[in-house]
Amino acid sequence: MTSATTPPAVDRPAPPGRPGRGSGGRPPAVLAALGGQNLSLLGALALVLTVFGSLNENYLSWTNVQVIAEAATITGLLAVVQTVVIICGGLDISVGSQAGLASVVSAMAYTSAGSNAFAGMAAAVAVGVLVGIVNGLVIVYGRVNATIATLAGLAAYKGVAQLVSDGRAQGYVLGDPVFVFLGRGKIAGLPVMVWILIVVALAVHVLLKYTDLGRNLYAIGGNDTAARLAGISINKYLVAVYALIGAVAALAGILLTARTGSGQPVSGSEGLELKAITAAALGGCALKGGKGGIGGTLLAVALLGALENGLTVEGINSFWQNVAQGSLLVVAVVIQQSRSGERAVGLPG
């Protein structure tokens, strides 16, 4: 009688089309850490850089890379805090107007305080936090939809900025060493503005991923009823998040003042809300809340900045930049919808 024996295990090669996977069909740790969304963004960014780099030899020069990074900084700051509010199930369409108002306030307070840069910055941040708290209170206690409340804020804060500035650029800060350092200075070869974005992004990333506060924000966006039953004070969290948005939008406005040399009520801040929302959506934020991260948002900001700069360098009509941004936002939402598995509105199940 012959006894059956188990053949020795043999390592089989990965199936065709799935290179680099480890045992059990799992992707390598690096790819798993990056995630499919971020890998797609990296691929798109590489494509944009390759295309425009082949069209213009100066596109990939270190000088132009710094130009792209500087131009993307203000959008990046707003996109980072937009990511936070989307994660907890909200939205802020007024961030561009908040930045414009803070820009005007920083320049006017600077002039009124006898060319004191820190007084101008403090006034801008104070106004930004106040505006953010107002947004939060209207949404939470006024029971107004976040989209409607901040859409109203978009118009209102722009109007206030134009009223206090008489619709013109205010102040002149290029003679101030602090503003010059913020707008044109460099540390270790990188613009100061970029370092500020890195510091803010890292701080928010740590907040979201490694603190109870961050975990509670994800819980609120994922299921607010469960979060409330778990004892999370949703109202306080939402007001605090909108206050944070106001503070960072004020910082963006200060950098706008430093970069342009004066307070800008509209120029430079108009359209920033669309860029911030597009970057957050492209970066993987679920617009219904509960999902997203800073890494993906920053990659999306880099992609938008590289695309915008490439179109500008090639002399393509700037109106196409708006077309590109709108198209990318639609693509991001379509991808989210397809991944969610939810039934499309108006179509049979």
TORKE-519455 format. One record per residue (C-alpha): x, z, y; residue number from 1. Coordinates in Angstrom, 2 decimals. Example, Ala and Ser with C-alpha at 12.3 -4.5 7.8 and 13.67 -1.06 7.14 Angstrom:
BEGIN
+---------+---------+---------+-----+
:       x :       z :       y : pos :
+---------+---------+---------+-----+
:   12.30 :    7.80 :   -4.50 :   1 :
:   13.67 :    7.14 :   -1.06 :   2 :
+---------+---------+---------+-----+
% end
This chain:
BEGIN
+---------+---------+---------+-----+
:       x :       z :       y : pos :
+---------+---------+---------+-----+
:    0.00 :    0.00 :    0.00 :   1 :
:    1.53 :   -1.07 :    3.26 :   2 :
:    1.24 :    1.31 :    6.18 :   3 :
:    0.33 :   -0.14 :    9.55 :   4 :
:    2.90 :    0.35 :   12.26 :   5 :
:    2.43 :    0.18 :   15.98 :   6 :
:    4.61 :   -2.50 :   17.55 :   7 :
:    6.99 :   -1.29 :   20.22 :   8 :
:    5.79 :   -1.56 :   23.80 :   9 :
:    7.09 :   -4.63 :   25.58 :  10 :
:    7.30 :   -4.96 :   29.35 :  11 :
:    5.37 :   -8.05 :   30.24 :  12 :
:    6.02 :   -9.99 :   33.44 :  13 :
:    3.47 :   -9.77 :   36.20 :  14 :
:    0.75 :  -12.41 :   36.05 :  15 :
:    1.34 :  -15.54 :   38.12 :  16 :
:    0.37 :  -15.18 :   41.75 :  17 :
:    0.86 :  -11.40 :   41.75 :  18 :
:    4.59 :  -10.92 :   42.27 :  19 :
:    6.12 :   -7.61 :   43.12 :  20 :
:    3.47 :   -5.39 :   41.53 :  21 :
:    4.49 :   -2.30 :   39.65 :  22 :
:    3.12 :   -0.81 :   36.46 :  23 :
:   -0.62 :   -0.82 :   36.13 :  24 :
:   -0.94 :   -3.71 :   38.57 :  25 :
:   -0.28 :   -1.50 :   41.56 :  26 :
:    1.51 :   -2.98 :   44.60 :  27 :
:    4.92 :   -1.62 :   45.63 :  28 :
:    4.87 :    1.55 :   47.71 :  29 :
:    5.89 :   -0.26 :   50.90 :  30 :
:    3.09 :   -2.82 :   50.64 :  31 :
:    0.58 :   -0.12 :   49.71 :  32 :
:    1.61 :    1.92 :   52.75 :  33 :
:    1.24 :   -1.05 :   55.09 :  34 :
:   -2.17 :   -2.06 :   53.75 :  35 :
:   -3.74 :   -5.47 :   53.58 :  36 :
:   -4.99 :   -5.38 :   57.16 :  37 :
:   -1.54 :   -4.68 :   58.59 :  38 :
:    0.10 :   -7.26 :   56.33 :  39 :
:   -2.35 :   -9.86 :   57.64 :  40 :
:   -1.50 :   -8.89 :   61.21 :  41 :
:    2.23 :   -9.11 :   60.48 :  42 :
:    1.71 :  -12.56 :   59.00 :  43 :
:   -0.30 :  -13.70 :   62.01 :  44 :
:    2.32 :  -12.27 :   64.40 :  45 :
:    5.11 :  -14.02 :   62.50 :  46 :
:    3.17 :  -17.29 :   62.68 :  47 :
:    2.62 :  -16.97 :   66.45 :  48 :
:    6.29 :  -16.15 :   67.04 :  49 :
:    7.41 :  -19.06 :   64.87 :  50 :
:    5.12 :  -21.60 :   66.50 :  51 :
:    5.89 :  -20.70 :   70.12 :  52 :
:    9.57 :  -20.09 :   69.30 :  53 :
:    9.84 :  -23.64 :   68.01 :  54 :
:    8.10 :  -24.99 :   71.11 :  55 :
:   10.27 :  -23.09 :   73.60 :  56 :
:   13.80 :  -21.88 :   72.88 :  57 :
:   13.49 :  -19.07 :   75.43 :  58 :
:   10.34 :  -17.61 :   73.90 :  59 :
:   12.20 :  -15.41 :   71.43 :  60 :
:   14.93 :  -14.40 :   73.87 :  61 :
:   15.40 :  -10.65 :   74.41 :  62 :
:   14.39 :  -11.08 :   78.05 :  63 :
:   11.05 :  -12.64 :   77.14 :  64 :
:   10.45 :  -10.12 :   74.35 :  65 :
:   10.74 :   -7.37 :   76.97 :  66 :
:    8.33 :   -9.27 :   79.21 :  67 :
:    5.81 :   -9.41 :   76.35 :  68 :
:    6.26 :   -5.70 :   75.64 :  69 :
:    5.84 :   -4.70 :   79.30 :  70 :
:    2.73 :   -6.83 :   79.71 :  71 :
:    1.21 :   -5.37 :   76.55 :  72 :
:    1.88 :   -1.74 :   77.46 :  73 :
:   -1.20 :   -1.14 :   79.59 :  74 :
:   -3.43 :   -2.84 :   77.03 :  75 :
:   -1.70 :   -0.83 :   74.32 :  76 :
:   -2.42 :    2.51 :   75.97 :  77 :
:   -6.09 :    1.68 :   76.33 :  78 :
:   -6.27 :    0.29 :   72.79 :  79 :
:   -4.79 :    3.50 :   71.37 :  80 :
:   -7.51 :    5.70 :   72.90 :  81 :
:  -10.14 :    3.07 :   72.15 :  82 :
:   -9.10 :    3.48 :   68.51 :  83 :
:   -9.76 :    7.22 :   68.73 :  84 :
:  -13.25 :    6.86 :   70.18 :  85 :
:  -14.20 :    4.11 :   67.70 :  86 :
:  -13.02 :    6.27 :   64.80 :  87 :
:  -15.45 :    9.00 :   65.82 :  88 :
:  -18.29 :    6.49 :   66.10 :  89 :
:  -18.24 :    5.84 :   69.85 :  90 :
:  -17.09 :    3.11 :   72.22 :  91 :
:  -15.83 :    2.92 :   75.80 :  92 :
:  -16.34 :   -0.34 :   77.67 :  93 :
:  -15.35 :    1.22 :   81.00 :  94 :
:  -11.62 :    1.75 :   80.31 :  95 :
:  -10.55 :   -1.20 :   82.46 :  96 :
:  -12.53 :    0.02 :   85.45 :  97 :
:  -11.17 :    3.53 :   84.92 :  98 :
:   -7.62 :    2.16 :   85.04 :  99 :
:   -8.39 :    0.24 :   88.23 : 100 :
:   -9.88 :    3.32 :   89.89 : 101 :
:   -6.89 :    5.43 :   88.87 : 102 :
:   -4.52 :    2.77 :   90.24 : 103 :
:   -6.19 :    2.89 :   93.64 : 104 :
:   -6.33 :    6.71 :   93.68 : 105 :
:   -2.65 :    7.03 :   92.73 : 106 :
:   -1.56 :    4.75 :   95.57 : 107 :
:   -3.88 :    6.23 :   98.20 : 108 :
:   -3.03 :    9.84 :   97.27 : 109 :
:    0.66 :    8.90 :   97.30 : 110 :
:    0.33 :    7.65 :  100.87 : 111 :
:   -1.82 :   10.57 :  102.02 : 112 :
:    0.63 :   13.13 :  100.57 : 113 :
:    3.53 :   11.73 :  102.55 : 114 :
:    4.90 :    9.38 :   99.88 : 115 :
:    4.78 :   11.99 :   97.14 : 116 :
:    4.69 :   10.17 :   93.79 : 117 :
:    3.78 :   13.23 :   91.75 : 118 :
:    0.83 :   14.03 :   94.03 : 119 :
:   -0.43 :   10.48 :   93.57 : 120 :
:   -0.10 :   10.69 :   89.79 : 121 :
:   -1.76 :   14.10 :   89.59 : 122 :
:   -4.71 :   12.88 :   91.65 : 123 :
:   -5.09 :    9.82 :   89.42 : 124 :
:   -5.04 :   11.88 :   86.21 : 125 :
:   -7.53 :   14.38 :   87.65 : 126 :
:   -9.93 :   11.58 :   88.56 : 127 :
:   -9.44 :    9.98 :   85.15 : 128 :
:  -10.24 :   13.19 :   83.27 : 129 :
:  -13.28 :   13.78 :   85.50 : 130 :
:  -14.58 :   10.26 :   84.89 : 131 :
:  -14.04 :   10.67 :   81.15 : 132 :
:  -15.93 :   13.96 :   81.09 : 133 :
:  -18.80 :   12.35 :   83.01 : 134 :
:  -18.98 :    9.59 :   80.36 : 135 :
:  -18.98 :   12.17 :   77.58 : 136 :
:  -21.67 :   14.32 :   79.18 : 137 :
:  -23.94 :   11.33 :   79.81 : 138 :
:  -23.56 :   10.19 :   76.19 : 139 :
:  -23.88 :   13.63 :   74.56 : 140 :
:  -26.36 :   15.50 :   76.73 : 141 :
:  -28.09 :   12.55 :   78.36 : 142 :
:  -28.55 :   11.07 :   74.87 : 143 :
:  -27.53 :    7.64 :   76.12 : 144 :
:  -26.05 :    5.10 :   73.73 : 145 :
:  -22.26 :    4.97 :   74.21 : 146 :
:  -22.27 :    1.21 :   74.73 : 147 :
:  -24.93 :    1.41 :   77.47 : 148 :
:  -23.40 :    4.47 :   79.14 : 149 :
:  -19.91 :    3.01 :   79.37 : 150 :
:  -21.25 :   -0.43 :   80.32 : 151 :
:  -22.84 :    1.32 :   83.29 : 152 :
:  -19.50 :    3.03 :   83.90 : 153 :
:  -17.74 :   -0.34 :   83.86 : 154 :
:  -19.78 :   -1.44 :   86.86 : 155 :
:  -19.90 :    1.93 :   88.60 : 156 :
:  -16.19 :    2.77 :   88.49 : 157 :
:  -15.25 :   -0.72 :   89.57 : 158 :
:  -17.64 :   -0.34 :   92.48 : 159 :
:  -16.17 :    3.04 :   93.45 : 160 :
:  -12.65 :    1.58 :   93.34 : 161 :
:  -13.70 :   -1.26 :   95.61 : 162 :
:  -15.52 :    1.08 :   98.00 : 163 :
:  -12.64 :    3.51 :   98.51 : 164 :
:  -10.13 :    0.67 :   98.83 : 165 :
:  -12.36 :   -1.68 :  100.83 : 166 :
:  -11.72 :   -4.21 :   98.07 : 167 :
:   -8.02 :   -4.56 :   98.91 : 168 :
:   -4.74 :   -3.45 :   97.37 : 169 :
:   -3.76 :   -0.03 :   98.70 : 170 :
:   -0.42 :    1.61 :   99.46 : 171 :
:    3.09 :    0.38 :   98.81 : 172 :
:    5.09 :    2.24 :   96.18 : 173 :
:    8.04 :   -0.06 :   95.52 : 174 :
:   10.15 :    2.03 :   97.86 : 175 :
:    9.58 :    5.15 :   95.77 : 176 :
:   12.23 :    5.81 :   93.08 : 177 :
:    9.75 :    7.45 :   90.68 : 178 :
:    7.32 :    4.52 :   90.69 : 179 :
:   10.20 :    2.04 :   90.52 : 180 :
:   11.59 :    3.88 :   87.50 : 181 :
:    8.21 :    3.81 :   85.76 : 182 :
:    7.56 :    0.16 :   86.52 : 183 :
:   11.03 :   -1.36 :   86.23 : 184 :
:   13.37 :    1.22 :   84.74 : 185 :
:   14.89 :    1.07 :   81.25 : 186 :
:   16.00 :    3.63 :   78.69 : 187 :
:   18.32 :    2.50 :   75.87 : 188 :
:   17.59 :   -1.12 :   76.73 : 189 :
:   13.81 :   -0.77 :   76.53 : 190 :
:   11.48 :   -0.67 :   79.55 : 191 :
:   10.25 :    2.83 :   80.43 : 192 :
:    6.66 :    1.56 :   80.15 : 193 :
:    7.25 :    0.71 :   76.49 : 194 :
:    8.69 :    4.17 :   75.81 : 195 :
:    5.59 :    5.73 :   77.36 : 196 :
:    3.37 :    3.69 :   75.02 : 197 :
:    5.49 :    4.72 :   72.02 : 198 :
:    5.26 :    8.42 :   72.92 : 199 :
:    1.48 :    8.31 :   73.47 : 200 :
:    0.90 :    6.29 :   70.30 : 201 :
:    3.02 :    8.66 :   68.20 : 202 :
:    1.24 :   11.70 :   69.63 : 203 :
:   -2.20 :   10.24 :   68.89 : 204 :
:   -1.09 :    9.13 :   65.41 : 205 :
:    0.07 :   12.66 :   64.57 : 206 :
:   -3.19 :   14.06 :   65.98 : 207 :
:   -5.30 :   11.78 :   63.81 : 208 :
:   -3.35 :   11.96 :   60.56 : 209 :
:   -1.87 :   15.44 :   60.42 : 210 :
:   -4.22 :   17.83 :   62.20 : 211 :
:   -7.64 :   19.30 :   61.53 : 212 :
:   -8.81 :   17.83 :   64.83 : 213 :
:   -8.02 :   14.33 :   63.61 : 214 :
:   -9.66 :   14.87 :   60.24 : 215 :
:  -12.76 :   16.13 :   62.02 : 216 :
:  -12.87 :   12.98 :   64.16 : 217 :
:  -12.83 :   10.81 :   61.04 : 218 :
:  -15.55 :   13.02 :   59.55 : 219 :
:  -17.73 :   12.63 :   62.65 : 220 :
:  -17.42 :    8.85 :   62.56 : 221 :
:  -17.90 :    8.63 :   58.82 : 222 :
:  -21.02 :   10.80 :   58.59 : 223 :
:  -22.06 :   12.79 :   61.63 : 224 :
:  -24.84 :   14.60 :   59.76 : 225 :
:  -22.43 :   15.88 :   57.11 : 226 :
:  -19.93 :   16.79 :   59.84 : 227 :
:  -22.57 :   18.83 :   61.67 : 228 :
:  -23.57 :   20.62 :   58.48 : 229 :
:  -19.89 :   21.40 :   57.90 : 230 :
:  -19.85 :   23.29 :   61.18 : 231 :
:  -18.05 :   20.72 :   63.35 : 232 :
:  -19.10 :   20.91 :   67.01 : 233 :
:  -19.70 :   17.20 :   67.47 : 234 :
:  -20.75 :   17.42 :   71.13 : 235 :
:  -17.55 :   19.21 :   72.16 : 236 :
:  -15.41 :   16.76 :   70.22 : 237 :
:  -17.06 :   13.74 :   71.82 : 238 :
:  -16.71 :   15.10 :   75.38 : 239 :
:  -13.06 :   15.93 :   74.66 : 240 :
:  -12.42 :   12.42 :   73.31 : 241 :
:  -13.88 :   10.77 :   76.41 : 242 :
:  -11.81 :   13.12 :   78.59 : 243 :
:   -8.73 :   11.98 :   76.66 : 244 :
:   -9.69 :    8.38 :   77.29 : 245 :
:   -9.96 :    9.11 :   81.01 : 246 :
:   -6.52 :   10.74 :   81.08 : 247 :
:   -4.81 :    7.86 :   79.25 : 248 :
:   -6.71 :    5.27 :   81.30 : 249 :
:   -5.39 :    7.06 :   84.40 : 250 :
:   -1.86 :    6.79 :   82.98 : 251 :
:   -2.46 :    3.07 :   82.48 : 252 :
:   -3.62 :    2.84 :   86.10 : 253 :
:   -0.48 :    4.62 :   87.30 : 254 :
:    1.68 :    2.14 :   85.38 : 255 :
:   -0.36 :   -0.71 :   86.85 : 256 :
:    0.43 :    0.64 :   90.32 : 257 :
:    4.11 :    1.01 :   89.44 : 258 :
:    4.28 :   -2.50 :   88.01 : 259 :
:    2.50 :   -4.27 :   90.88 : 260 :
:    3.78 :   -2.07 :   93.69 : 261 :
:    0.35 :   -1.08 :   95.01 : 262 :
:   -3.05 :    0.26 :   93.99 : 263 :
:   -5.17 :   -2.50 :   92.47 : 264 :
:   -8.96 :   -1.96 :   92.46 : 265 :
:   -9.65 :   -4.97 :   90.21 : 266 :
:   -6.66 :   -7.28 :   89.85 : 267 :
:   -4.69 :   -6.39 :   86.75 : 268 :
:   -7.38 :   -4.16 :   85.26 : 269 :
:  -10.28 :   -6.58 :   84.85 : 270 :
:  -10.76 :   -7.63 :   81.24 : 271 :
:   -8.66 :   -4.79 :   79.82 : 272 :
:  -11.70 :   -3.35 :   78.04 : 273 :
:  -12.14 :   -6.55 :   76.01 : 274 :
:   -8.44 :   -6.57 :   75.08 : 275 :
:   -8.53 :   -2.92 :   74.04 : 276 :
:  -11.64 :   -3.32 :   71.86 : 277 :
:  -10.27 :   -6.54 :   70.32 : 278 :
:   -6.97 :   -4.86 :   69.47 : 279 :
:   -8.71 :   -1.87 :   67.88 : 280 :
:  -11.04 :   -4.10 :   65.83 : 281 :
:   -8.21 :   -6.40 :   64.73 : 282 :
:   -6.17 :   -3.32 :   63.84 : 283 :
:   -8.74 :   -2.27 :   61.27 : 284 :
:  -11.11 :    0.05 :   63.14 : 285 :
:  -14.60 :   -0.04 :   61.71 : 286 :
:  -16.89 :   -0.38 :   64.70 : 287 :
:  -19.38 :    1.94 :   62.95 : 288 :
:  -16.73 :    4.68 :   62.90 : 289 :
:  -14.79 :    6.65 :   60.33 : 290 :
:  -11.97 :    4.18 :   59.78 : 291 :
:   -8.91 :    3.02 :   61.69 : 292 :
:   -5.35 :    3.86 :   62.62 : 293 :
:   -2.81 :    3.54 :   65.39 : 294 :
:   -0.34 :    1.40 :   63.42 : 295 :
:   -2.79 :   -1.45 :   62.97 : 296 :
:   -3.89 :   -1.23 :   66.59 : 297 :
:   -0.31 :   -1.55 :   67.85 : 298 :
:    0.30 :   -4.57 :   65.62 : 299 :
:   -2.85 :   -6.16 :   67.05 : 300 :
:   -1.66 :   -5.40 :   70.60 : 301 :
:    1.66 :   -7.10 :   69.79 : 302 :
:   -0.20 :  -10.11 :   68.39 : 303 :
:   -2.41 :  -10.45 :   71.46 : 304 :
:    0.59 :  -10.02 :   73.78 : 305 :
:    2.67 :  -12.61 :   71.94 : 306 :
:   -0.22 :  -15.08 :   71.92 : 307 :
:   -0.98 :  -14.58 :   75.61 : 308 :
:    2.67 :  -14.95 :   76.60 : 309 :
:    3.06 :  -18.06 :   74.44 : 310 :
:    0.07 :  -19.74 :   76.03 : 311 :
:    1.41 :  -18.87 :   79.48 : 312 :
:    4.94 :  -20.12 :   78.72 : 313 :
:    3.52 :  -23.42 :   77.47 : 314 :
:    1.47 :  -23.80 :   80.65 : 315 :
:   -1.86 :  -23.72 :   78.83 : 316 :
:   -4.87 :  -22.94 :   81.01 : 317 :
:   -5.33 :  -19.17 :   81.22 : 318 :
:   -9.03 :  -19.58 :   80.47 : 319 :
:   -8.04 :  -20.34 :   76.88 : 320 :
:   -6.67 :  -16.81 :   76.62 : 321 :
:  -10.21 :  -15.48 :   77.05 : 322 :
:  -11.44 :  -17.93 :   74.42 : 323 :
:   -8.72 :  -16.73 :   72.04 : 324 :
:   -9.50 :  -13.05 :   72.62 : 325 :
:  -13.22 :  -13.55 :   72.09 : 326 :
:  -12.62 :  -15.60 :   68.95 : 327 :
:  -10.28 :  -12.99 :   67.50 : 328 :
:  -12.86 :  -10.25 :   68.13 : 329 :
:  -15.53 :  -12.23 :   66.29 : 330 :
:  -13.12 :  -12.91 :   63.41 : 331 :
:  -12.27 :   -9.20 :   63.16 : 332 :
:  -15.95 :   -8.18 :   63.03 : 333 :
:  -16.78 :  -10.88 :   60.46 : 334 :
:  -13.93 :   -9.66 :   58.23 : 335 :
:  -15.16 :   -6.07 :   58.56 : 336 :
:  -18.69 :   -7.10 :   57.67 : 337 :
:  -17.57 :   -9.04 :   54.60 : 338 :
:  -15.44 :   -6.14 :   53.38 : 339 :
:  -18.23 :   -3.60 :   53.86 : 340 :
:  -20.48 :   -5.44 :   51.41 : 341 :
:  -23.52 :   -4.86 :   53.62 : 342 :
:  -26.33 :   -7.37 :   53.73 : 343 :
:  -26.06 :   -9.71 :   56.69 : 344 :
:  -28.77 :   -9.23 :   59.32 : 345 :
:  -31.61 :  -11.72 :   59.01 : 346 :
:  -30.56 :  -13.07 :   55.60 : 347 :
:  -32.20 :  -12.35 :   52.26 : 348 :
:  -30.59 :   -9.69 :   50.10 : 349 :
+---------+---------+---------+-----+
% end
